[in-house]
Amino acid sequence: MNKRLEQYLRCPLCLSDLKNRNNTLVCSKNKHNFKIVQGIPILLDYSSLHTHSQNQQTHFEKTFGKRTIDSVINMKPHEIRYLERFAGNFKDIKDKRVIEVGIGSGYMSIGLAKRGAKVLACDITLTNLITLKRFTKVLGLEKSILFVCCSADQLPCKNNAFDYFVINAVLEHIPQEKKAISEIKRTVKKGGGLMITVPVKYKYIFPLLLPVNYLHDKRIGHLRRYDDISLRSKFHGFSMKRVYFTGHPLKVIKFIINLIVKIFDERGMEIEDERWENVKMWSSNVIALFYKK
């Protein structure tokens, strides 16, 4: 395990410091033991995970299990735009500590590391982390990205450990939402930034696309939806810097058609959708960027 991890981590059970002993992390207070697999500490107990989270872990293991390095080298246009939005609002990221919780395909962690950030990539799916770690070695980024297997509602990280926190398409999946938000607030330092992406409330969805969104929520495991107002109310102590609304009807319809036969250019779809990024009505997702006061 990379020794730099020790400066971030603490025992998720008793909050004491962790030390690496014979490829096992041991806490200094109560001697809790945590396995390290292929250099990645496993700082959660899968048996104690909420049933929904266990199902989500299985779902996303299948979703990202067969991805190749090409998925992070040749990013999709919407992924490039997510990185651009982050970098456009948080310009000073070189050598800054960034945590991403729920890495998905890993494009965000890879992209931020390429821009000079020191990234801690966290996920409940160990195989997903192992795959991304293998990619970082090929890309020469193994010194820029560290990995921890943990849950968003019980982060094994010290207080005020990070300059920036990224949690995209994750909060809506978490049963213990309040605990996850508390962990975000605890681990971001004063003056630090937060990027969060969540699905918008049904009342903003284009009516003809409501059934599609409802079925998508059930399939992928969404537990709730948000808007900019509800996000502001949940993140007390943070100031909203910028908000974007994405996934308007034209983009969604073209995306659905492309699933059947790819006829629409994805970059063109993204450019069209950006013209409506300040319009909440009929959007699908809200991207909010905050500063911690």
N, C-alpha and C positions, 0 to 999 in steps of 0.2 A: 504494500500500500504506500502511496506517495506520502512522504512526511509532511507535506504542506497541508494535508487534510486536517492534521491535528490542530492547526490554528483556527479552523472553522468549527470543529465538532465538539459536542458534549453529549453525555449520555441522555437519551430520550426518556429514560425512566426516572433517574434521580438528579439529572442536570449537572453531574460532576464531570470533570475532565476525563478524556479518554486517552489511553496509551496503547501503542501497538506492541503486543507481546506474542512472539512466535506465530505471527500471522493471525492473531486474534485481537480484537479491540476489547480492552478491559477498563471499566470505569474506576476512578481512584477512590470513590466513596464506598460503594456497596459491591464492588467486584462483579458487576454485570458483564457478561461475555457476549460478544457479537462476532459472527463469522466474517471473514474477508474472502471473497471468491474472485479470482482473477484480478486482484488488486482493488476490488470494489467492496466496501463495507456494507453489510446488510443490517441496517439499523431499524428494523421493524420486525414484528412477530406476525407472520402471515395468518396464524390461527386466530389472532385477536382482531383481524381486520373485519370491518362491517361486511355482511354478506354481499351488499351491493358493490363494495370496493373489490371484493374477491372476484365477482363476476366481471367487473371492469378490467381487472388485471388479466383475466383470461381472454377477454374480447380484444384488448389492445396487443396482447402477445401474438394473437393470430393476425391482427391488422398489420403490424409492423415487422412480423417475424421473417418475412421473405424479402424485405427491402434490400437494395444493393447500394453501394457507395455512390452510384450515379444519382440517387435521390437527394443527396446533399451537395454534390458537385454541380449538377444541373437543376437548380431549384426552380419550382414552378413560379409563374409570375405573381401570384398572390403571396407566396412566401417571400419573394424579393421585396414586395411592397410592405410587408410586415416589418422587415429589417429596416427598410428606408424610413418608416414611420418612427421606429425606435430611435434610430440614429439622428433623425431630423429634430427630435425633441430633446434627446439626451446626447449632446454632441461630445461631451468629454468622457469617453469610455475607455480610452487607452490606459491599460494597467489598472483599471477599476475592477472591483469584485462584483461579479454578477451571478445571481442564482437563478436558474430556470427550474421550475417545478412542473413536472409533466412534460417530458421532452418531445413526445410524438415522434416524428421522423428524425428529429435532431437538427433540423435546418437552422433553428434560431441559435442554439448553442454554438454550432459550427460557424455561422455567420458572424456572431459577436466575437468569437475567438479570433477570427480572421481580421477583425477590426482592432485587435489588440487587447480585448478584455480578458480578465482572468475568470473563467466560468466554472461554476459548480453545477453540474447537471444532475437533477434528482428525479427519480421515478419509482413507482412501486413494482415495475416489471424489470426484473434483473436481466432477462435475456435481451431486452431492449437496450439497456445500458451497456451490456457486453458488446453488442453489435456496434453501437456508436463508438465505444472505446477502440474497437478494432479499426474503424474508419479514421479516427484521429491519428493513429499511428501512420496510416498510409498518407494522410494529408500533412503530416509533420506538425500536428497540433497537440501532441500528447502532453506537452508541458503547459498548455494553455487551458485544458479542460480536465477537471477532476469529476469523479462520479461517486454518487451515494445512492443506495437503494433505501428509500424511506417514504413515508406518507406525508401529504401536505398538512394534515392536521396535527402532526407530531414531528416537527422538523428537529433533527438532532444537531442544531446549529446554535452558536452562541448569540447572545443579544447584540444587536447593532453590527452584525458581521458583514453586511453587504451594502454596496453603494447603489445597486439596482436589483430589482426583483421582477422576473418575468413569469407570468402564469396565464398562458393562452389556451382557451378551450378546455379548462380544467375545473374551475370553481363550481360550475353547474353539475359536475359529476360527483361532488364530494358530499356524503351524508352529513358529516360534521362541519358544516359551512362556517359556523361562528368560530370554531377552534382554528380552522384554516386561516381565516381572516386575522385572528389574534396572532397567529404565527408569522404572518406577513408583517404586521405592524411591529412585532417584537424584533425581527431580524434585520429590518431595513434601518440604516442609520439616519439620523436627522439630516435633512437636506438631500437624502437619497431619492431615487425614482422608482416608480412602479408602473409596469405595463400589464394590463389585464384585458382579455378578450372573452366575451360571454355572448350567448344568444339573446336577442331582444324579446321582450314580452309579446305575447300573442296579439295584443291589441294593435301593434304596429305592423304586423305581417300583412302582406297583400292577400286579400280574402281568398282568392283562388289557390293560393299556395299554403293555406292553413293546413289542409290534410297532409300535404307533403312534410311540413315541419312537425306536425304531431307524430306522424309515423317515424320520422327521423329521430325525434326525442326518445321514443319507445325503443327503437332499434339500438341506439348508441348509448342510452343510459343517462339522458339529461334529467335532472331532478327538479330544476327550476329555471326561470328566465329573469332577465334584468333589463334595466334601462339606465341612462346616465344619472337620473334622479336617485334611483335606489342604490346605485354604486356610491354616490356621494354620501348618502346617509349611512352606509355600512363602513366607510373608511374615514371615520372621525380622526382628526389629526393629520389628514392628508389634504392637499389642495389640488384640484383637478386642473392640469395644464392644458390638455387637449383631448377632444373626443372625436371619434370617427364612426360613421355608420356605413356598413358594407353589406353586400349581398342583396341588392335591389332586384326587382322582378326580372328585368331583362337578363341580368347576369345569371340568376338562378335558372331561368328557363333554358338559356343556352347551355348551362352546365349540365342540366338533365338530358338535353338532346345529345350532348357530347358523350354522355355515358353509353348511348346507343350507337351513335355513329359520329365520329369526331369531324365536325365541319366548321366549327368556330374557333378562331385564333384566341388562345387564352390571354395573351398580352392585350389584345384589342378589347376583350371582355373586361379586363381589369381597368383599362383606361376609361372605358365607358362608365364603369361603376364609380370611379373616383370623382366623376362630375357630380355625383349625388352624395358624397361622403359627409356633407354637413346636414343632410336631410334624414331625420329619424323615421318618418313615416314610410312604411313599406320596405324598410331595411330588414336584414336577417341577423346581423351581429353588431355589437357595439364594442369598440376598442377605446379604452380609456387610459390615459397617461397621467400619473399623479406625481407630486413631490411631497415628501414627508416634512411637515412643518417643524 
